[in-house]
Amino acid sequence: MPAPERTQTPCGAVEHATAAPMDLLRFASVGSVDDGKSTLIGRLLFDTRQLFEDQIEAVAAASERRGVGDVDLAFVTDGLRAEREQGITIDVAYRYAATPRRKFIIADCPGHVQYTRNMATGASTADLALLVVDATVGLREQTRRHACIAALLGVDQFVVCANKMDLVDWDEGTFGKVASEISSLTRRLGVSSTTVIPTSALFGDYVVEPSDAAPWYQGPTVLGALESAPAGRWAAVHGRHRGAASRLPVQWVLRQPGGGRSYAGMVNGGTLRRGDRIVVLPEGRESTVALIETYDGPLPEAPVGMSVSVHLADDLDVSRGDLISSADDPPRVVDELEATVCWFGERELRAGERLQIKHTTRVTPVIVEDVRARLDVNALRLDPVEELRDNDIGVVRLKTATPLAVDLYHQDRITGSFVLVEEATHATVAAGMVGEPELVDGEKHGRS
Amino acid sequence: MTNAVETNDRMATAAPGDELANARGEASGTARTTSSGATTSSCRSADHLDLLESHAVFVMREVAAESERPVLLFSGGKDSAVLLHLAAKAFRPGGFPFPVMHIDTGHNFSEVLEFRDRRIAELGERLLVAKVQDSIDRGRVLDPGPGASRNRLQTATLLDAIAEHSFDACIGGARRDEDKARAKERVLSFRNAFGQWDPKRQRPELWQLYQGRVQAGEQVRAFPLSDWTELDIWQYVLREELELPSIYFSHRREVVARDGMLLAVSEWVQPGEGEEVTEETVRFRTVGDATCTGAVRSKASTVAQVIAEVAASRISERGATRADDRFSETAMEDRKRQGYF
């Protein structure tokens, strides 16, 4: 049982290819370095028979070469030379898996604090966070930081592995303590669903197969929890009901043969329909959707997530960076905004800093008017500060050179998000979310 | 389209992915009923493929809009065939806002060149061909000999062509499921002035905010198919009824067994001492330099049969067909660090 067998029966993908329609769950493994994220993902892939024979052989050979035991399952995703040397994950590895129930896109994220930016990259598109905690240690600061970032990014379902349970003899009390600490954290972060599972990624207990190691545990395995979690949460926005207002950030203007133009982009916020009354922001001119066009022909309506092009009834001046929105319930047009940022810059972020902001398809200069507060990830409290350092989460006030059409992040992930870019190097130095962090029972304001 | 009310009802309860699938089904119902076999299959996985397609189109439009001089890299393989189709989806009725470029190792399958020229002509787009042979003739790279793979030499040719045309964004068909180093790469992968990838210093890439700004001489490589798997590609080929070079399907061919692979006998691949030429029923699972791309024994002669074969395969695509990835544990990472695709 310690080391996985090297021969496997053919993966079940044959049946998958002909099965009923499948949905897609995107999840990210998060948590502190060395708590076992990559080993858990490797175990999950191995035990669900997602790995090809040559990949298993390569992992076994690499493990042997580095003297790390028979098969180090972390090497399934830790594919970079430096990662295998150091035994850590440096950047996100994306893996793809399918069970008879659904398809998965897995982002195996690094736990090291130095690579928090990469964890945020992996978590920013996730429907669900697979949080791995070393049960022998409990919650570390980095565990809390990752939980905070994932929750701020809007991931509102957590599957939590209290891992390395074999090292504490599957002690129920140890599990209970981790479960209660985690539940209290995710509740304060506003996470809507938290499932805590005792696991041993090394030996595979409760990852794919149930086990008799913890007779006191009656819940699902990790795979069971991943298969039953609602998919598509990333696109489903909070606080909006279906049939809600639509937004289409204009990416590209398509000139039509014989004159006229259509505006290409991806629909978000709510379904866009032919005949909808729309407003082009930030200018505010109104028109009507005359036609929704795709390569495969026109559509009466386009749902969230679809790339289309739109013809308007009136000849307006619309270009890349503009936002076509339902005339009812449009986003706010602002040139000053309050936002939560994850700062990834090597320098400190202070008031007066000049950067570029990329928001939807618009890029414009921005000045940091004020650095208001920093989130203490242990106390879940906003403390007044003057500057943000690398990997800090904070609240800032920005002034933009041209107006932006924004929604609050928790209402719309697309029109509520942005990145900040350093002018000289073009490096991406911050991930931003319009609005303040939403903490339950927590202090919301740093400075009054 | 026939029953908008019903569509609305379904959308009221469906997840966003399902919504998208339903709408696509509605839009393309007429067009697709021509393919009797494909219709059912396309319905089954429509939600997943629709999300992948829409995202890839989004990425191409972002790259085209944000870079000064983009180019689409086309190898003649299945992934670049899908890429061309997605470019049409992104930019028609207009022309592509970039030329198409083939890095030609000179070790080609004739079926692939014929396919390339025909597809580009059908699309009416501009094709650039950068030849590894020219790099050899100019002394940029050493000729490894008539029978040796030129796959690694492509890097120099690619970087020279990028410099010559001042390209700042190269759109390629690489997928993350191909290799463990590719699994780590961003959708927009920043490369320095030497074309090198530094896996320890990748840009954060959040949500769908692809940030492709570079300084003069630097570039991005853009991978719209990042999240597609080999199976997704084939299911999409089926659904969209895409044409591929004939070598992707079962045919009789003279081969020699070498390094655990079946290499097609050609001008560049001749049997060595002790090697025997046999005629086998094979197909190619990937298309690359003919001297290092292995054939697999296969009777799959239709897209549906290939899908069944790929779904049941126990060997990865590159493991089965690429000699160049067997050099070392991190062959792909090392090539990418030097400027490879």
Interface residues (C-beta under 8 A of the other chain):
Chain A: Q8 P10 C11 A13 V14 H16 A17 T18 A19 A20 P21 M22 D23 L24 F52 E53 D54 Q55 A58 A61 A62 R65 T77 G79 L80 R81 A82 R84 I90 D91 V92 A93 Y94 R95 Y96 K103 I105 R117 N118 A120 T121 S124 T125 P230 A231 G232 A235 A236 R242 G243 Q251 W252 L254 R255 Q256 P257 A264 G265 M266 T271 T294 Y295 D296 G297 P298 L299 P300 E301 A302 P303 V304 G305 M306 S307 R320 F344 Q356 K358 T361 V363 R413 I414 S417 F418 V419 V421 T425 H426 A427 T428 A431
Chain B: M1 A4 T7 M11 A12 A15 P16 G17 D18 E19 L20 A21 N22 A23 R24 E26 A27 S28 T30 A31 C43 R44 S45 A46 D47 H48 D50 L51 E53 S54 H55 V57 F58 R61 E62 A64 A65 A88 K89 A90 F91 R92 P93 G94 R176 D177 D179 K180 A181 A183 K184 R186 P199 K200 Q202 R203 P204 E205 L206 W207 Q208 L209 Q211 R213 V214 Q215 S226 D227 T229 L231 Q235 I307 A308 A311 A312 S313 R314 I315 S316 G319 A320 E329 T330 E333
